[in-house]
Amino acid sequence: MIEPEIVDQIAKFVALQHLNEATLTELRQTYPSIHFTYCSDDDIHSARPAIERAEFNIYLVDTSGHCFTLTSDFDKATGIVLAEVVAET
């Protein structure tokens, strides 16, 4: 379970620091019980983000089954995907 308030804190932190490897490293140190993944938002096709921002989206990950799945259920969430949104040119 990941509390919605924690996800909000993470979103605020990423918005201030920008999404990059250094930010991801700091989040992993601050929240060691949460698994973080970083990718492009274009790589995610079948889920709705828990939080949407102009520069990134946050998706929740459920690791309770055989395979990792994206979820919208904070009670099942054990990880977070930080997906960078790249503006189309």
Contacts in CASP RR format, 6 or more apart in sequence:
PFRMAT RR
TARGET T0000
AUTHOR 0000-0000-0000
METHOD contacts of the structure
MODEL  1
MIEPEIVDQIAKFVALQHLNEATLTELRQTYPSIHFTYCSDDDIHSARPA
IERAEFNIYLVDTSGHCFTLTSDFDKATGIVLAEVVAET
1 74 0 8 1.000
1 75 0 8 1.000
1 76 0 8 1.000
1 77 0 8 1.000
1 78 0 8 1.000
2 34 0 8 1.000
2 60 0 8 1.000
2 74 0 8 1.000
2 77 0 8 1.000
2 78 0 8 1.000
2 79 0 8 1.000
2 80 0 8 1.000
3 74 0 8 1.000
4 74 0 8 1.000
6 31 0 8 1.000
6 34 0 8 1.000
7 50 0 8 1.000
7 51 0 8 1.000
7 58 0 8 1.000
7 60 0 8 1.000
7 74 0 8 1.000
7 80 0 8 1.000
8 51 0 8 1.000
10 27 0 8 1.000
10 31 0 8 1.000
10 58 0 8 1.000
10 80 0 8 1.000
11 51 0 8 1.000
11 53 0 8 1.000
11 58 0 8 1.000
13 23 0 8 1.000
13 26 0 8 1.000
13 27 0 8 1.000
14 23 0 8 1.000
14 27 0 8 1.000
14 53 0 8 1.000
14 56 0 8 1.000
14 58 0 8 1.000
14 82 0 8 1.000
15 53 0 8 1.000
15 55 0 8 1.000
15 56 0 8 1.000
17 23 0 8 1.000
17 26 0 8 1.000
18 55 0 8 1.000
19 38 0 8 1.000
19 55 0 8 1.000
19 56 0 8 1.000
19 82 0 8 1.000
19 84 0 8 1.000
21 38 0 8 1.000
24 36 0 8 1.000
24 38 0 8 1.000
24 82 0 8 1.000
27 34 0 8 1.000
27 36 0 8 1.000
27 82 0 8 1.000
28 36 0 8 1.000
34 78 0 8 1.000
34 79 0 8 1.000
34 80 0 8 1.000
35 61 0 8 1.000
35 63 0 8 1.000
35 78 0 8 1.000
35 79 0 8 1.000
35 80 0 8 1.000
36 79 0 8 1.000
36 80 0 8 1.000
36 81 0 8 1.000
36 82 0 8 1.000
37 61 0 8 1.000
37 79 0 8 1.000
37 80 0 8 1.000
37 81 0 8 1.000
37 82 0 8 1.000
38 81 0 8 1.000
38 82 0 8 1.000
38 83 0 8 1.000
38 84 0 8 1.000
39 81 0 8 1.000
39 82 0 8 1.000
39 83 0 8 1.000
39 84 0 8 1.000
40 83 0 8 1.000
40 84 0 8 1.000
40 86 0 8 1.000
41 56 0 8 1.000
41 57 0 8 1.000
41 83 0 8 1.000
41 84 0 8 1.000
41 85 0 8 1.000
41 86 0 8 1.000
42 86 0 8 1.000
43 83 0 8 1.000
44 57 0 8 1.000
44 59 0 8 1.000
44 70 0 8 1.000
44 81 0 8 1.000
44 83 0 8 1.000
46 70 0 8 1.000
47 59 0 8 1.000
47 70 0 8 1.000
47 71 0 8 1.000
47 72 0 8 1.000
48 72 0 8 1.000
49 57 0 8 1.000
49 58 0 8 1.000
49 59 0 8 1.000
49 83 0 8 1.000
50 58 0 8 1.000
50 59 0 8 1.000
50 60 0 8 1.000
50 72 0 8 1.000
50 74 0 8 1.000
51 57 0 8 1.000
51 58 0 8 1.000
53 85 0 8 1.000
54 85 0 8 1.000
55 84 0 8 1.000
55 85 0 8 1.000
56 82 0 8 1.000
56 83 0 8 1.000
56 84 0 8 1.000
56 85 0 8 1.000
57 82 0 8 1.000
57 83 0 8 1.000
57 85 0 8 1.000
58 80 0 8 1.000
58 81 0 8 1.000
58 82 0 8 1.000
58 83 0 8 1.000
59 70 0 8 1.000
59 80 0 8 1.000
59 81 0 8 1.000
59 83 0 8 1.000
60 70 0 8 1.000
60 71 0 8 1.000
60 72 0 8 1.000
60 73 0 8 1.000
60 74 0 8 1.000
60 76 0 8 1.000
60 77 0 8 1.000
60 79 0 8 1.000
60 80 0 8 1.000
60 81 0 8 1.000
61 68 0 8 1.000
61 69 0 8 1.000
61 70 0 8 1.000
61 71 0 8 1.000
61 77 0 8 1.000
61 78 0 8 1.000
61 79 0 8 1.000
61 80 0 8 1.000
61 81 0 8 1.000
62 68 0 8 1.000
62 69 0 8 1.000
62 70 0 8 1.000
62 71 0 8 1.000
62 73 0 8 1.000
62 76 0 8 1.000
62 77 0 8 1.000
62 78 0 8 1.000
63 78 0 8 1.000
63 79 0 8 1.000
64 76 0 8 1.000
64 78 0 8 1.000
70 81 0 8 1.000
71 77 0 8 1.000
END
